[in-house]
């Protein structure tokens, strides 16, 4: 299985080219960030869907 993560810098560069994009980085998390930061992640998803 090849589960490749992009470096944070690549995400930062990509978001600079998208007018309404928001980048949220969880410094102490890996692939399971949505479980490691469940409450914060759920809030962000809820805000996104409400927009």
N, C-alpha and C positions, 0 to 999 in steps of 0.2 A: 504494500500500500504506500502511495506517495502523497503524503499530506504536507505540501510545501507552504510555509508561511512567508509572506512578503516582509522584508525589513520595514520598520516604521518609517524610514525615510521615503521609501517608495510610495507609501500611503500619503505622506505629507505632500509630496510633489503632485500626486494625482489630485488631491483636494484643492490645490491652488488653481487648477484649471476648470473647476466646477463652481459656478457662481453661488449656488445655494447649498453647497456641501458642508457638512460638519464632520470633523474627525475627532473621535474620542479614543484616547489611548489609555489602557490600564497597565501601568508600568510593572506591576507584579503578577501579571496573568499571562497565560499562554493560550492554547487552543480552547480551554474551558472557561474563558472570561465570562461568558454569560451565566455560568454556574458560580464562579468565584465571586462575581459582583452582581448577583441576581437582582437585588433591589434597585441598584443604580441602572442596570441594563433595562429592567422592566420599565422604569420611569422614562428612560430615553425613548424606548419603543412606543410607549403610550403617548408621549409628547409628539413624536413623529407622526403617528397615526391620527392624532387629533388635529394636526396642522392642515 
